Amino acid sequence: MRGILLYNREDFYKNKWFAEKFIDNAKQLNMEIKLILTDEINLIIDRDKLLITHRGEELLKPDFVINRSRDSVIGYHFQIIGSTVFNSPQITEVCNNKARTHQIVNSHGIPSVKTLICNRKYFSPSYVELKFPIVIKSTSGHGGLEVYKANCMNELLDKISILREDEFILQELCSNPGKDVRVYVIGKEVIASVIRYSIDDFRANISLGGNSSVYNLSEKELEIVNKIINIFDFDFVGIDFILDSDNNLLFNEIEDVVGTRALYKHYSFDITKKFLEYIKNELIERKTNNK
């Protein structure tokens, strides 16, 4: 089985250790993985033919692509030429848009804090029906970036003005800020869960200085997680929840390119090996079903 591990350059340098784990573990499973960065490829449409070049040479169709780039367009291109993409471009597209993710998840009866879906082109501060403090999030942000808190309207307008994109969401600050629960999922299986927390920030991201510990999901919480899992066709994601005043889970977001530092800190298994085993089994099963 021959595959590609796809990263954008900035994320690769931040997570080189993680990429190397994929490549090393693939060898143990008789899988070959080549690292490719997004700025090294061209997506080409020549009349009615789609192809991809890598450093100027046509790229032979890989059996699979592990897409850690957050780019659904690249994922679709690989999918169209016949590669199996993990996560699928459909999941990448939805989960890297917080507005779309909330629309889908909340419409299945799963609660979150009160949320407004906004666009700077037609945003009107007169109709912000939320209580301050308000959290501002760009729809495509990740790792706690482009997430701000505003305590008044002037702060809100100031933060909106510095967002890099027009689409964003506004949310009332949860009653338990600085804590969240991340659930790691491969396919339909819950692999692990951690609680992340910060005493200095309303964001609990590890990359922003937050801490973490193992979190054991209750049966009720596991039901909520499985309800979300059954909405989508995940390969490997993190489902994030914030907590209300009674420590009940409130849906927050789904990380398509999920960070794993807390996993390696608190668990003894190697998540890249588990994911590669899943990929290998999926490819074998799909090949068998297509015979």
HUZITA-V919851 format. One record per residue. N is the residue number from 1. RES is the residue in three letters. SS is DSSP state (helix for helix, strand for strand, loop for the rest). PSI is psi in whole degrees, 0 to 359 (999 if undefined). D_CENTER is the distance of its C-alpha to the mean C-alpha in whole Angstrom. Layout:
n:N res:RES ss:SS psi:PSI d_center:D_CENTER
n:N res:RES ss:SS psi:PSI d_center:D_CENTER
//
This chain:
n:1 res:MET ss:loop psi:126 d_center:25
n:2 res:ARG ss:strand psi:126 d_center:24
n:3 res:GLY ss:strand psi:176 d_center:21
n:4 res:ILE ss:strand psi:138 d_center:19
n:5 res:LEU ss:strand psi:115 d_center:16
n:6 res:LEU ss:strand psi:123 d_center:15
n:7 res:TYR ss:strand psi:154 d_center:14
n:8 res:ASN ss:loop psi:157 d_center:15
n:9 res:ARG ss:helix psi:316 d_center:17
n:10 res:GLU ss:helix psi:314 d_center:16
n:11 res:ASP ss:helix psi:325 d_center:13
n:12 res:PHE ss:helix psi:314 d_center:16
n:13 res:TYR ss:helix psi:330 d_center:18
n:14 res:LYS ss:helix psi:333 d_center:16
n:15 res:ASN ss:loop psi:32 d_center:15
n:16 res:LYS ss:helix psi:321 d_center:18
n:17 res:TRP ss:helix psi:322 d_center:19
n:18 res:PHE ss:helix psi:317 d_center:16
n:19 res:ALA ss:helix psi:319 d_center:16
n:20 res:GLU ss:helix psi:328 d_center:20
n:21 res:LYS ss:helix psi:320 d_center:19
n:22 res:PHE ss:helix psi:311 d_center:18
n:23 res:ILE ss:helix psi:317 d_center:21
n:24 res:ASP ss:helix psi:316 d_center:23
n:25 res:ASN ss:helix psi:331 d_center:22
n:26 res:ALA ss:helix psi:321 d_center:22
n:27 res:LYS ss:helix psi:322 d_center:26
n:28 res:GLN ss:helix psi:338 d_center:27
n:29 res:LEU ss:loop psi:15 d_center:26
n:30 res:ASN ss:loop psi:40 d_center:28
n:31 res:MET ss:loop psi:146 d_center:25
n:32 res:GLU ss:strand psi:127 d_center:25
n:33 res:ILE ss:strand psi:132 d_center:22
n:34 res:LYS ss:strand psi:129 d_center:22
n:35 res:LEU ss:strand psi:129 d_center:20
n:36 res:ILE ss:strand psi:135 d_center:20
n:37 res:LEU ss:strand psi:149 d_center:18
n:38 res:THR ss:helix psi:332 d_center:18
n:39 res:ASP ss:helix psi:5 d_center:21
n:40 res:GLU ss:helix psi:356 d_center:23
n:41 res:ILE ss:strand psi:156 d_center:23
n:42 res:ASN ss:strand psi:134 d_center:24
n:43 res:LEU ss:strand psi:120 d_center:23
n:44 res:ILE ss:strand psi:137 d_center:27
n:45 res:ILE ss:strand psi:114 d_center:28
n:46 res:ASP ss:strand psi:101 d_center:32
n:47 res:ARG ss:loop psi:251 d_center:34
n:48 res:ASP ss:loop psi:14 d_center:32
n:49 res:LYS ss:strand psi:134 d_center:31
n:50 res:LEU ss:strand psi:134 d_center:27
n:51 res:LEU ss:strand psi:168 d_center:27
n:52 res:ILE ss:strand psi:134 d_center:25
n:53 res:THR ss:strand psi:147 d_center:26
n:54 res:HIS ss:strand psi:114 d_center:26
n:55 res:ARG ss:loop psi:40 d_center:28
n:56 res:GLY ss:loop psi:351 d_center:30
n:57 res:GLU ss:strand psi:140 d_center:31
n:58 res:GLU ss:strand psi:134 d_center:29
n:59 res:LEU ss:loop psi:121 d_center:27
n:60 res:LEU ss:loop psi:143 d_center:28
n:61 res:LYS ss:loop psi:118 d_center:25
n:62 res:PRO ss:loop psi:156 d_center:23
n:63 res:ASP ss:loop psi:323 d_center:23
n:64 res:PHE ss:strand psi:158 d_center:19
n:65 res:VAL ss:strand psi:125 d_center:16
n:66 res:ILE ss:strand psi:105 d_center:13
n:67 res:ASN ss:strand psi:101 d_center:11
n:68 res:ARG ss:loop psi:24 d_center:9
n:69 res:SER ss:loop psi:347 d_center:10
n:70 res:ARG ss:loop psi:13 d_center:8
n:71 res:ASP ss:loop psi:107 d_center:11
n:72 res:SER ss:helix psi:332 d_center:12
n:73 res:VAL ss:helix psi:316 d_center:16
n:74 res:ILE ss:helix psi:318 d_center:16
n:75 res:GLY ss:helix psi:316 d_center:14
n:76 res:TYR ss:helix psi:320 d_center:17
n:77 res:HIS ss:helix psi:313 d_center:20
n:78 res:PHE ss:helix psi:320 d_center:19
n:79 res:GLN ss:helix psi:319 d_center:19
n:80 res:ILE ss:helix psi:324 d_center:22
n:81 res:ILE ss:loop psi:356 d_center:24
n:82 res:GLY ss:loop psi:5 d_center:23
n:83 res:SER ss:loop psi:151 d_center:21
n:84 res:THR ss:strand psi:125 d_center:18
n:85 res:VAL ss:strand psi:131 d_center:15
n:86 res:PHE ss:strand psi:118 d_center:12
n:87 res:ASN ss:loop psi:157 d_center:9
n:88 res:SER ss:loop psi:153 d_center:12
n:89 res:PRO ss:helix psi:333 d_center:12
n:90 res:GLN ss:helix psi:317 d_center:12
n:91 res:ILE ss:helix psi:317 d_center:9
n:92 res:THR ss:helix psi:317 d_center:7
n:93 res:GLU ss:helix psi:313 d_center:10
n:94 res:VAL ss:helix psi:313 d_center:9
n:95 res:CYS ss:helix psi:348 d_center:6
n:96 res:ASN ss:loop psi:19 d_center:6
n:97 res:ASN ss:loop psi:101 d_center:10
n:98 res:LYS ss:helix psi:327 d_center:10
n:99 res:ALA ss:helix psi:311 d_center:13
n:100 res:ARG ss:helix psi:319 d_center:13
n:101 res:THR ss:helix psi:314 d_center:11
n:102 res:HIS ss:helix psi:318 d_center:13
n:103 res:GLN ss:helix psi:314 d_center:16
n:104 res:ILE ss:helix psi:309 d_center:15
n:105 res:VAL ss:helix psi:311 d_center:14
n:106 res:ASN ss:helix psi:333 d_center:17
n:107 res:SER ss:loop psi:350 d_center:20
n:108 res:HIS ss:loop psi:20 d_center:20
n:109 res:GLY ss:loop psi:19 d_center:21
n:110 res:ILE ss:loop psi:122 d_center:18
n:111 res:PRO ss:loop psi:153 d_center:19
n:112 res:SER ss:loop psi:180 d_center:18
n:113 res:VAL ss:loop psi:163 d_center:20
n:114 res:LYS ss:loop psi:131 d_center:21
n:115 res:THR ss:strand psi:139 d_center:19
n:116 res:LEU ss:strand psi:132 d_center:21
n:117 res:ILE ss:strand psi:124 d_center:19
n:118 res:CYS ss:strand psi:161 d_center:21
n:119 res:ASN ss:strand psi:128 d_center:22
n:120 res:ARG ss:helix psi:335 d_center:24
n:121 res:LYS ss:helix psi:331 d_center:26
n:122 res:TYR ss:helix psi:30 d_center:28
n:123 res:PHE ss:loop psi:133 d_center:27
n:124 res:SER ss:loop psi:117 d_center:30
n:125 res:PRO ss:helix psi:343 d_center:30
n:126 res:SER ss:helix psi:338 d_center:33
n:127 res:TYR ss:helix psi:29 d_center:30
n:128 res:VAL ss:loop psi:100 d_center:28
n:129 res:GLU ss:loop psi:53 d_center:28
n:130 res:LEU ss:loop psi:155 d_center:26
n:131 res:LYS ss:loop psi:139 d_center:28
n:132 res:PHE ss:loop psi:151 d_center:28
n:133 res:PRO ss:loop psi:149 d_center:26
n:134 res:ILE ss:strand psi:139 d_center:23
n:135 res:VAL ss:strand psi:132 d_center:19
n:136 res:ILE ss:strand psi:131 d_center:18
n:137 res:LYS ss:strand psi:129 d_center:15
n:138 res:SER ss:strand psi:149 d_center:14
n:139 res:THR ss:loop psi:337 d_center:12
n:140 res:SER ss:loop psi:8 d_center:10
n:141 res:GLY ss:loop psi:160 d_center:10
n:142 res:HIS ss:loop psi:160 d_center:8
n:143 res:GLY ss:loop psi:23 d_center:9
n:144 res:GLY ss:loop psi:1 d_center:12
n:145 res:LEU ss:loop psi:149 d_center:13
n:146 res:GLU ss:loop psi:41 d_center:15
n:147 res:VAL ss:strand psi:120 d_center:15
n:148 res:TYR ss:strand psi:160 d_center:19
n:149 res:LYS ss:strand psi:135 d_center:22
n:150 res:ALA ss:strand psi:134 d_center:25
n:151 res:ASN ss:loop psi:351 d_center:28
n:152 res:CYS ss:loop psi:172 d_center:30
n:153 res:MET ss:helix psi:321 d_center:30
n:154 res:ASN ss:helix psi:318 d_center:31
n:155 res:GLU ss:helix psi:321 d_center:28
n:156 res:LEU ss:helix psi:311 d_center:26
n:157 res:LEU ss:helix psi:324 d_center:27
n:158 res:ASP ss:helix psi:316 d_center:27
n:159 res:LYS ss:helix psi:321 d_center:23
n:160 res:ILE ss:helix psi:323 d_center:23
n:161 res:SER ss:helix psi:337 d_center:25
n:162 res:ILE ss:loop psi:0 d_center:23
n:163 res:LEU ss:loop psi:146 d_center:20
n:164 res:ARG ss:loop psi:345 d_center:19
n:165 res:GLU ss:loop psi:164 d_center:18
n:166 res:ASP ss:loop psi:327 d_center:20
n:167 res:GLU ss:strand psi:134 d_center:18
n:168 res:PHE ss:strand psi:168 d_center:17
n:169 res:ILE ss:strand psi:153 d_center:17
n:170 res:LEU ss:strand psi:139 d_center:19
n:171 res:GLN ss:strand psi:146 d_center:19
n:172 res:GLU ss:strand psi:140 d_center:22
n:173 res:LEU ss:loop psi:132 d_center:22
n:174 res:CYS ss:loop psi:161 d_center:21
n:175 res:SER ss:loop psi:359 d_center:24
n:176 res:ASN ss:loop psi:57 d_center:23
n:177 res:PRO ss:loop psi:157 d_center:21
n:178 res:GLY ss:loop psi:9 d_center:20
n:179 res:LYS ss:strand psi:141 d_center:18
n:180 res:ASP ss:strand psi:160 d_center:15
n:181 res:VAL ss:strand psi:127 d_center:14
n:182 res:ARG ss:strand psi:130 d_center:11
n:183 res:VAL ss:strand psi:123 d_center:12
n:184 res:TYR ss:strand psi:130 d_center:11
n:185 res:VAL ss:strand psi:133 d_center:11
n:186 res:ILE ss:strand psi:121 d_center:13
n:187 res:GLY ss:loop psi:239 d_center:14
n:188 res:LYS ss:loop psi:11 d_center:16
n:189 res:GLU ss:strand psi:132 d_center:16
n:190 res:VAL ss:strand psi:121 d_center:15
n:191 res:ILE ss:strand psi:318 d_center:16
n:192 res:ALA ss:strand psi:168 d_center:16
n:193 res:SER ss:strand psi:147 d_center:15
n:194 res:VAL ss:strand psi:156 d_center:16
n:195 res:ILE ss:strand psi:133 d_center:17
n:196 res:ARG ss:strand psi:145 d_center:16
n:197 res:TYR ss:strand psi:152 d_center:19
n:198 res:SER ss:loop psi:138 d_center:21
n:199 res:ILE ss:loop psi:353 d_center:24
n:200 res:ASP ss:loop psi:348 d_center:24
n:201 res:ASP ss:loop psi:149 d_center:21
n:202 res:PHE ss:loop psi:348 d_center:20
n:203 res:ARG ss:loop psi:138 d_center:16
n:204 res:ALA ss:loop psi:13 d_center:16
n:205 res:ASN ss:loop psi:136 d_center:13
n:206 res:ILE ss:helix psi:321 d_center:15
n:207 res:SER ss:helix psi:344 d_center:15
n:208 res:LEU ss:helix psi:13 d_center:17
n:209 res:GLY ss:loop psi:6 d_center:19
n:210 res:GLY ss:loop psi:162 d_center:18
n:211 res:ASN ss:strand psi:174 d_center:20
n:212 res:SER ss:strand psi:162 d_center:19
n:213 res:SER ss:strand psi:165 d_center:20
n:214 res:VAL ss:strand psi:140 d_center:20
n:215 res:TYR ss:loop psi:126 d_center:20
n:216 res:ASN ss:loop psi:116 d_center:21
n:217 res:LEU ss:loop psi:137 d_center:20
n:218 res:SER ss:loop psi:170 d_center:23
n:219 res:GLU ss:helix psi:320 d_center:24
n:220 res:LYS ss:helix psi:318 d_center:24
n:221 res:GLU ss:helix psi:321 d_center:20
n:222 res:LEU ss:helix psi:326 d_center:19
n:223 res:GLU ss:helix psi:318 d_center:21
n:224 res:ILE ss:helix psi:314 d_center:18
n:225 res:VAL ss:helix psi:313 d_center:15
n:226 res:ASN ss:helix psi:330 d_center:17
n:227 res:LYS ss:helix psi:319 d_center:18
n:228 res:ILE ss:helix psi:316 d_center:14
n:229 res:ILE ss:helix psi:321 d_center:14
n:230 res:ASN ss:loop psi:351 d_center:17
n:231 res:ILE ss:loop psi:326 d_center:16
n:232 res:PHE ss:loop psi:167 d_center:13
n:233 res:ASP ss:loop psi:78 d_center:13
n:234 res:PHE ss:loop psi:154 d_center:10
n:235 res:ASP ss:loop psi:299 d_center:11
n:236 res:PHE ss:strand psi:114 d_center:9
n:237 res:VAL ss:strand psi:169 d_center:6
n:238 res:GLY ss:strand psi:129 d_center:6
n:239 res:ILE ss:strand psi:123 d_center:8
n:240 res:ASP ss:strand psi:138 d_center:10
n:241 res:PHE ss:strand psi:145 d_center:13
n:242 res:ILE ss:strand psi:175 d_center:16
n:243 res:LEU ss:strand psi:141 d_center:19
n:244 res:ASP ss:loop psi:186 d_center:23
n:245 res:SER ss:loop psi:339 d_center:26
n:246 res:ASP ss:loop psi:14 d_center:27
n:247 res:ASN ss:loop psi:25 d_center:23
n:248 res:ASN ss:loop psi:146 d_center:22
n:249 res:LEU ss:strand psi:134 d_center:18
n:250 res:LEU ss:strand psi:127 d_center:17
n:251 res:PHE ss:strand psi:138 d_center:14
n:252 res:ASN ss:strand psi:302 d_center:12
n:253 res:GLU ss:strand psi:172 d_center:8
n:254 res:ILE ss:strand psi:127 d_center:5
n:255 res:GLU ss:strand psi:111 d_center:2
n:256 res:ASP ss:loop psi:315 d_center:2
n:257 res:VAL ss:loop psi:83 d_center:4
n:258 res:VAL ss:loop psi:137 d_center:5
n:259 res:GLY ss:loop psi:149 d_center:8
n:260 res:THR ss:loop psi:8 d_center:11
n:261 res:ARG ss:helix psi:321 d_center:14
n:262 res:ALA ss:helix psi:326 d_center:15
n:263 res:LEU ss:helix psi:312 d_center:15
n:264 res:TYR ss:helix psi:336 d_center:18
n:265 res:LYS ss:helix psi:322 d_center:20
n:266 res:HIS ss:helix psi:347 d_center:20
n:267 res:TYR ss:loop psi:153 d_center:20
n:268 res:SER ss:loop psi:343 d_center:23
n:269 res:PHE ss:loop psi:161 d_center:21
n:270 res:ASP ss:loop psi:113 d_center:19
n:271 res:ILE ss:helix psi:330 d_center:15
n:272 res:THR ss:helix psi:324 d_center:16
n:273 res:LYS ss:helix psi:316 d_center:19
n:274 res:LYS ss:helix psi:317 d_center:18
n:275 res:PHE ss:helix psi:319 d_center:15
n:276 res:LEU ss:helix psi:322 d_center:18
n:277 res:GLU ss:helix psi:320 d_center:20
n:278 res:TYR ss:helix psi:314 d_center:18
n:279 res:ILE ss:helix psi:314 d_center:18
n:280 res:LYS ss:helix psi:314 d_center:21
n:281 res:ASN ss:helix psi:320 d_center:22
n:282 res:GLU ss:helix psi:316 d_center:20
n:283 res:LEU ss:helix psi:320 d_center:22
n:284 res:ILE ss:helix psi:316 d_center:25
n:285 res:GLU ss:helix psi:317 d_center:25
n:286 res:ARG ss:helix psi:322 d_center:24
n:287 res:LYS ss:helix psi:319 d_center:27
n:288 res:THR ss:helix psi:317 d_center:30
n:289 res:ASN ss:helix psi:336 d_center:29
n:290 res:ASN ss:loop psi:354 d_center:30
n:291 res:LYS ss:loop psi:999 d_center:33
//
